[in-house]
């Protein structure tokens, strides 16, 4: 029975360490994403770790284009 008790404690330790490391990893990941958001890091849109679900403050049908600047175009025709 002593070996069964040692095996049970070993399994419990493995599970507790696994859950604890997962929690620490998630906290660090969310902290890093928060830092990148506060720094307005544009690479978050293409990062594999982060999923953009909803883009706010943009009109319907809008999309992000890297490096494109909106310019006013006038219709100037010379006759």
ABEGO torsion letter per residue (X at the ends): XAAAAAAAAAAAAAAAAAAAAAAAAAAAAAAAAAAAAAAGBAAAAABAABBBABBBGBBBGBBBBBGBBBBBBBBBBBX
